[in-house]
Amino acid sequence: PLDILAISKDKKEFLVIELKKGRASDVVMGQIQRYMGHIKNNLAGDRDVKGLIIALEDDQNLRDALSVAPNIKFMKYEVSFKLSSFE
């Protein structure tokens, strides 16, 4: 099952979002492309399907794979928190 499926406000584009808790490598490309293909073939019709990989880190293999897949983007997440005393 895919992590998140979004549709644009104008309903002209689907976005498949794949979340990874750590480093993402090129293996995730096959995974997200499989999900995107399923959405394209079974739900989207003539609408565009794009992909977004979100992870803590990427690697060179993923960067190389993304360089030839213009419909898939990568974003890094950052986590920060603050502790406060309860008084």
Helices and strands as residue ranges (DSSP letters): E 4-7, E 13-19, H 27-39, I 40-44, E 48-55, H 60-66, E 72-76
